């Protein structure tokens, strides 16, 4: 097993470079992605198998994870699940095929998005930038600062202080502190990934309004009209598990809406 850091690219000014953890077993692809991201100013740490990737992640300091699905020792799906148990760091999965099972498995495991190999560099960088924009909404997460490896809160924390009526949206037992960007259910914090939080906020600003999948792809994932709507469906499923299965309604043939009460 091996891990190789790369740190070259354009000048980032006074800001530390964004750190990408790349886990890819194909040496040619791994090196090509390292070099390509380096030219865009990213700092890349690379591993060739899932266990080494997990070790590097646990060392901290990574803002985005780029995981191949097929990996030795610990595959990308298993690695994604392990990371989601401890962190909300943005995760982008890579699949050698546009295989539906790979895509669904990765997104169900907690990935925020996916790309199909061979990956066009401009597309890959655009996806990473989109993930970073979503992560920037989360308090305490600053790209390049290592904040991406923030641990999830305990499963049953003590009730948090009321954020105040002026900064809160309430939908039944669900409340959203729009100033602190925190979500509460029955007064207890709900740990959401940056993508899940952006998706919930998109629903929350238009409660009761049906939002179609393409609109959500455009507003949450920064996709154009060519995006894969499975990303939306699976993220909605994950969000339902956290905020209540009946909180987001499916309107067949149209999209989804957030219940007002």
Phi, psi and omega per residue, in radians:
X1 nan 2.551 -3.111
X2 -2.551 2.742 3.054
X3 -2.456 2.330 -3.053
X4 -2.308 1.953 3.100
X5 -1.377 2.529 3.071
X6 -2.232 2.326 -3.123
X7 -2.442 1.340 3.130
X8 -2.489 2.836 3.125
X9 2.543 -2.859 -3.073
X10 -1.303 2.825 -3.136
X11 -1.165 2.247 3.137
X12 -1.698 0.092 -3.129
X13 1.205 -2.436 -3.121
X14 -1.459 -0.193 3.142
X15 -1.444 2.420 3.071
X16 -1.167 2.597 -3.127
X17 -1.165 2.611 3.063
X18 -1.179 2.355 -3.110
X19 -1.773 2.163 3.117
X20 -1.955 2.228 3.017
X21 -1.690 2.001 -3.115
X22 -1.845 2.166 3.087
X23 -2.109 1.880 -3.029
X24 -2.613 2.217 -3.068
X25 -1.474 -0.363 3.127
X26 -1.396 2.014 -3.036
X27 -1.089 -0.686 -3.124
X28 -1.131 -0.821 3.131
X29 -1.142 -0.744 -3.114
X30 -1.029 -0.820 -3.116
X31 -1.176 -0.695 -3.137
X32 -1.106 -0.729 3.123
X33 -1.186 -0.709 3.083
X34 -0.971 -0.886 -3.094
X35 -1.135 -0.746 -3.125
X36 -1.098 -0.816 3.134
X37 -1.179 -0.604 3.092
X38 -1.069 -0.639 3.116
X39 -1.165 -0.412 3.086
X40 -1.579 0.080 3.061
X41 1.626 0.114 3.122
X42 -1.454 2.550 2.982
X43 -1.634 2.204 -3.033
X44 -2.047 2.268 2.939
X45 -1.926 2.256 -3.016
X46 -2.149 2.504 3.084
X47 -2.348 2.666 -3.070
X48 -1.783 -0.024 3.084
X49 -2.614 2.878 -3.024
X50 -1.139 -0.675 -3.114
X51 -1.166 -0.723 3.078
X52 -1.134 -0.686 3.090
X53 -1.056 -0.717 3.111
X54 -1.120 -0.726 3.109
X55 -1.067 -0.783 3.121
X56 -1.108 -0.704 3.127
X57 -1.091 -0.726 -3.109
X58 -1.168 -0.325 3.059
X59 -1.279 -0.315 3.033
X60 1.512 3.005 3.040
X61 1.590 0.171 -3.098
X62 -1.818 2.362 -3.092
X63 -1.664 -0.521 -3.127
X64 -2.489 2.490 3.074
X65 -1.956 2.356 3.116
X66 -2.122 1.844 -2.975
X67 -2.036 2.273 2.985
X68 -1.320 2.622 3.120
X69 -1.288 -0.835 -3.079
X70 -1.608 1.851 -3.129
X71 -2.335 2.576 3.029
X72 -1.330 2.832 3.077
X73 1.269 -1.038 3.077
X74 -2.493 2.032 -3.049
X75 -1.257 2.971 -3.046
X76 -1.103 -0.583 3.127
X77 -1.164 -0.816 3.114
X78 -1.111 -0.695 3.119
X79 -1.116 -0.735 3.119
X80 -1.050 -0.773 3.132
X81 -1.094 -0.749 -3.134
X82 -1.076 -0.734 -3.125
X83 -1.194 -0.674 -3.136
X84 -1.158 -0.360 3.082
X85 -1.221 -0.344 -3.046
X86 -2.203 -0.149 -2.979
X87 -2.723 2.706 3.043
X88 -1.856 0.276 3.119
X89 -0.908 2.328 3.130
X90 -1.011 2.387 -3.105
X91 -2.211 2.241 3.066
X92 -2.023 2.092 -3.137
X93 -1.586 2.580 3.058
X94 -2.064 2.293 3.124
X95 -2.156 2.410 3.110
X96 -1.246 -0.342 3.121
X97 -2.229 2.800 3.014
X98 -1.488 0.555 -3.046
X99 -1.057 2.242 -3.089
X100 -1.047 -0.666 -3.115
X101 -1.132 -0.743 3.093
X102 -1.050 -0.822 -3.090
X103 -1.095 -0.894 -3.106
X104 -1.089 -0.785 -3.117
X105 -1.073 -0.745 -3.134
X106 -1.145 -0.756 -3.127
X107 -1.236 -0.638 3.090
X108 -1.166 -0.528 3.129
X109 -1.272 -0.235 3.083
X110 2.113 0.073 3.102
X111 -1.168 2.631 -3.129
X112 -1.535 -0.479 -3.060
X113 -2.874 3.040 3.108
X114 -2.579 2.756 3.013
X115 -2.325 2.710 3.141
X116 -1.824 2.294 3.086
X117 -1.411 2.588 -0.044
X118 -1.219 2.437 -3.020
X119 -1.697 2.239 3.019
X120 -1.224 2.304 -3.067
X121 -1.015 -0.749 -3.122
X122 -1.098 -0.672 3.105
X123 -1.158 -0.780 -3.130
X124 -1.057 -0.811 -3.139
X125 -1.129 -0.675 3.115
X126 -1.099 -0.706 3.120
X127 -1.159 -0.725 3.124
X128 -1.106 -0.778 3.127
X129 -1.080 -0.660 3.101
X130 -1.105 -0.752 3.101
X131 -1.071 -0.710 -3.133
X132 -1.174 -0.640 3.095
X133 -1.114 -0.712 3.105
X134 -1.152 -0.734 -3.130
X135 -1.123 -0.507 -3.121
X136 -1.135 -0.308 3.098
X137 -1.282 -0.382 -3.036
X138 -1.463 2.181 3.123
X139 -0.989 2.353 3.092
X140 1.567 -0.155 3.129
X141 -1.772 2.001 3.080
X142 -2.191 2.143 -3.107
X143 -0.984 2.305 3.129
X144 1.550 -0.156 -3.081
X145 -1.648 -0.136 -3.063
X146 1.534 0.036 -3.112
X147 -1.208 -0.219 -3.115
X148 -1.159 -0.296 -3.111
X149 -1.704 0.428 3.129
X150 -1.061 2.307 -3.104
X151 -1.280 2.653 3.062
X152 -1.260 2.669 3.109
X153 -1.238 2.883 3.129
X154 -1.017 2.745 -3.083
X155 -1.111 -0.572 -3.107
X156 -2.315 1.241 -3.105
X157 -1.290 2.858 3.064
X158 -1.189 2.625 3.134
X159 -0.959 2.390 -3.115
X160 -1.487 2.866 3.110
X161 -1.156 2.545 3.117
X162 -1.107 2.215 -3.086
X163 -1.253 -0.203 3.136
X164 1.794 2.448 -3.059
X165 -1.069 -0.626 -3.055
X166 -1.184 -0.351 -3.084
X167 -2.011 0.280 -3.016
X168 -2.159 2.395 2.954
X169 -1.893 2.315 -3.084
X170 -2.107 2.351 3.095
X171 -2.390 1.590 -3.066
X172 1.094 -2.216 -3.135
X173 -1.431 0.012 -3.114
X174 -1.786 2.287 3.054
X175 -2.313 2.569 -3.108
X176 -2.176 2.100 3.033
X177 -1.447 1.782 -3.042
X178 -1.311 -0.292 3.091
X179 -1.463 -0.848 -3.135
X180 -1.528 -0.097 -3.124
X181 0.932 0.931 3.076
X182 -2.177 2.602 -3.107
X183 -2.082 2.399 -3.109
X184 -2.243 2.475 3.023
X185 -2.241 2.115 -3.032
X186 0.957 0.621 3.105
X187 1.415 -0.006 -3.119
X188 -1.906 2.470 -3.113
X189 -1.092 2.505 3.058
X190 -1.980 2.159 -3.134
X191 -1.453 1.998 3.112
X192 -2.054 2.564 2.999
X193 -1.258 2.841 3.100
X194 -0.949 -0.687 3.136
X195 -1.178 -0.755 3.113
X196 -1.084 -0.685 3.124
X197 -1.143 -0.791 3.106
X198 -1.056 -0.706 3.134
X199 -1.117 -0.793 3.124
X200 -1.088 -0.734 3.122
X201 -1.112 -0.623 3.104
X202 -1.082 -0.729 3.073
X203 -1.200 -0.706 -2.999
X204 -1.167 -0.518 -3.137
X205 -1.349 -0.218 3.113
X206 -2.374 1.063 -3.100
X207 -1.089 2.416 3.140
X208 1.437 -0.155 -3.139
X209 -1.644 2.287 3.127
X210 -1.322 2.196 3.095
X211 -1.934 2.160 3.140
X212 -1.366 2.853 -3.038
X213 -1.116 -0.660 -3.122
X214 -1.181 -0.627 3.065
X215 -1.110 -0.745 3.123
X216 -1.149 -0.697 3.076
X217 -1.042 -0.740 -3.101
X218 -1.220 -0.756 -3.023
X219 -1.481 -0.531 -3.089
X220 -1.741 -0.801 -3.076
X221 -1.668 -0.072 -3.098
X222 1.086 0.509 3.098
X223 -1.491 2.796 2.895
X224 -1.521 -2.747 -3.077
X225 -1.368 -0.092 -3.069
X226 -1.625 0.094 -3.055
X227 -1.196 2.787 -3.140
X228 -1.497 2.027 -3.072
X229 -1.247 -0.209 3.069
X230 -1.078 -0.530 3.099
X231 -1.020 -0.774 3.138
X232 -1.141 -0.876 -3.074
X233 -1.006 -0.762 -3.085
X234 -1.302 -0.577 3.072
X235 -1.208 -0.643 3.060
X236 -1.087 -0.722 3.100
X237 -1.039 -0.786 3.128
X238 -1.118 -0.723 -3.141
X239 -1.112 -0.714 3.101
X240 -1.030 -0.708 -3.138
X241 -1.075 -0.458 -3.073
X242 -1.634 -0.590 -3.049
X243 -1.925 -0.045 -3.131
X244 2.072 2.233 -3.030
X245 -1.074 -0.527 -3.078
X246 -1.687 0.084 -3.084
X247 -1.274 -0.637 3.104
X248 -1.912 2.097 -3.100
X249 -1.632 2.505 3.002
X250 -1.593 2.238 3.040
X251 -1.892 1.754 -2.985
X252 -0.980 2.304 3.126
X253 1.482 -0.115 -3.094
X254 -2.212 -0.947 -3.100
X255 2.812 -2.376 -3.057
X256 -2.347 2.752 3.014
X257 -2.548 2.647 3.102
X258 -1.572 2.271 3.098
X259 -1.165 2.432 -3.121
X260 -1.236 -0.596 -3.089
X261 -2.298 nan nan
